[in-house]
């Protein structure tokens, strides 16, 4: 009887490991696909904007870009981790499976307010425990490559929404679940406050 139970447990354990492995692999493939898509989009839009500026100053420069949930909007470069991650509009699970999510109600670089990015600690933000004050994040989109320096790191309960507010200055807020090694739904969030530099 013990032999049968042991075999069943081994099969179930193997199935769980395979399931998790396949899902992580799918997310990695999706993130690589969206990173290529982001690079292509940035290059194409940069050329279009350069042409518009050369022909006639476009009025669209002053208008806030309309973004749809699921759109690829840029790339987050993290030199400390030697990683480039696609930035996807929205913070729902579909967006976070493809890359770093950009909170739709937040802003974009050079709009002098909060830019809010979120990601999973076990996928796009693996090794985020290595990020320290003084490290850099680069937010690249068709309008430029913007450098931000981490000035503050804060841990808050997962239901703390006080960080999502209007700011008097530009700040890139990067958020992920905490503690990093926690199994299941983590009770806290770690917040990285990075400022233009």
C-alpha positions in Angstrom: 0.0 0.0 0.0 2.8 2.4 0.9 4.4 1.7 -2.4 1.3 2.7 -4.3 0.9 5.9 -2.3 4.5 6.8 -2.8 4.2 6.3 -6.6 1.0 8.4 -6.7 2.7 11.2 -4.8 5.7 11.0 -7.1 3.5 11.2 -10.1 1.5 14.1 -8.7 4.7 15.9 -7.7 6.2 15.4 -11.1 3.0 16.7 -12.7 3.0 19.9 -10.6 6.7 20.5 -11.5 6.0 20.0 -15.2 3.0 22.2 -15.1 4.8 25.0 -13.4 7.8 24.6 -15.7 5.7 24.7 -18.8 3.9 27.9 -17.6 7.1 29.6 -16.8 8.5 28.7 -20.2 5.4 30.0 -21.9 5.7 33.3 -20.0 9.4 33.6 -20.9 8.6 33.0 -24.6 5.8 35.6 -24.5 8.1 38.1 -22.8 10.7 37.6 -25.4 8.1 38.0 -28.2 6.8 41.3 -26.7 10.4 42.6 -26.1 11.0 42.1 -29.9 7.7 43.8 -30.6 8.6 46.7 -28.3 11.9 47.2 -30.0 10.3 47.2 -33.4 7.5 49.5 -32.3 9.9 52.0 -30.7 12.1 52.1 -33.8 9.2 52.5 -36.2 7.5 55.2 -34.1 10.8 57.1 -33.6 11.2 57.3 -37.3 7.6 58.4 -37.8 8.0 61.2 -35.2 11.3 62.3 -36.7 9.6 62.6 -40.1 6.7 64.5 -38.6 9.1 67.0 -36.9 11.0 67.5 -40.2 7.8 68.1 -42.2 5.8 70.2 -39.9 5.5 70.3 -36.1 2.8 67.8 -35.3 0.0 68.8 -33.0 -0.1 65.3 -31.8 3.1 66.0 -29.8 1.1 67.9 -27.3 -1.8 65.4 -27.0 -1.6 62.6 -24.5 -1.1 59.4 -26.3 -4.2 57.1 -26.2 -3.1 53.7 -24.9 -5.1 50.5 -24.8 -4.7 47.7 -22.3 -2.4 45.1 -23.8 -0.5 47.6 -25.9 3.3 47.3 -25.9 4.4 50.8 -24.8 8.1 50.5 -24.1 11.0 48.7 -22.5 12.3 48.7 -18.9 16.0 48.3 -18.8 17.5 47.2 -15.5 21.4 47.4 -15.7 21.9 45.8 -12.2 20.1 42.7 -13.4 21.2 42.9 -17.0 17.6 42.7 -18.1 15.3 44.3 -20.7 11.6 43.7 -20.1 8.7 44.8 -22.3 6.3 47.4 -20.8 2.7 46.5 -21.4 -0.2 48.9 -20.8 -2.4 47.7 -17.9 -1.7 45.8 -14.7 -4.1 42.8 -15.1 -2.8 39.3 -15.3 -2.8 39.3 -19.1 -0.4 42.3 -19.2 1.8 41.0 -16.4 2.2 37.6 -18.2 3.7 39.5 -21.1 6.0 41.8 -19.2 6.0 44.7 -16.8 2.5 46.3 -16.4 2.0 50.1 -16.7 -0.9 51.4 -14.5 -3.3 53.0 -17.0 -4.2 55.9 -14.7 -0.5 56.8 -14.2 1.7 58.9 -16.5 4.5 58.5 -19.0 8.1 59.9 -18.8 8.4 63.7 -18.8 4.7 64.3 -17.8 5.9 65.4 -14.3 3.9 62.9 -12.2 3.8 59.2 -11.1 4.8 56.5 -13.6 3.7 53.2 -12.0 5.0 49.9 -13.2 4.3 46.5 -11.6 5.5 42.9 -12.2 5.6 39.5 -10.8 8.5 38.7 -8.4 8.9 35.2 -9.8 9.0 36.1 -13.5 9.9 39.6 -14.8 11.3 40.8 -11.5 13.3 37.7 -10.6 16.4 38.8 -8.6 14.8 42.1 -7.7 16.2 41.6 -4.2 19.5 42.8 -5.7 18.2 46.2 -6.5 19.6 48.9 -4.2 19.4 52.7 -3.7 21.5 54.3 -6.4 20.7 51.7 -9.0 19.2 52.8 -12.3 16.1 52.0 -14.3 15.7 53.1 -18.0 12.2 53.6 -19.4 12.6 53.5 -23.2 9.8 54.4 -25.6 9.5 56.1 -29.0 10.0 59.5 -27.5 13.3 58.7 -25.7 15.3 56.7 -23.3 14.7 58.0 -19.8 17.0 57.3 -16.8 15.7 57.0 -13.3 17.8 56.5 -10.1 16.4 54.6 -7.1 16.3 56.9 -4.2 14.0 55.1 -1.8 12.8 51.5 -1.2 9.7 50.9 1.0 7.8 47.8 2.0 4.0 48.2 2.4 1.0 45.8 3.0 -0.4 44.5 -0.2 -3.7 46.4 0.3 -1.9 49.8 0.8 -3.1 52.1 -2.0 -1.6 55.3 -0.6 1.3 55.2 -3.0 -1.0 55.5 -6.0 -1.7 59.3 -5.9 -0.8 62.5 -7.7 2.8 63.6 -7.2 4.3 67.1 -7.6 7.3 65.8 -9.4 8.1 63.0 -11.8 8.7 59.7 -10.1 9.0 56.1 -11.5 7.4 53.7 -9.0 8.2 50.1 -9.5 6.2 47.6 -7.5 6.4 43.8 -6.9 5.3 41.3 -4.3 7.3 40.8 -1.1 8.9 38.8 0.5 10.7 37.5 -2.6 11.0 33.8 -1.5 7.4 33.6 -0.2 5.3 30.8 -1.5 1.7 31.8 -2.5 0.1 35.3 -2.3 2.7 37.5 -0.7 1.4 39.7 2.2 3.4 42.8 1.2 4.7 44.8 -1.7 8.1 46.3 -2.2 8.1 49.7 -3.8 11.1 51.3 -5.5 11.0 55.1 -5.9 13.2 56.2 -8.8 13.7 59.8 -9.9 14.9 61.3 -13.2 18.6 61.6 -13.4 
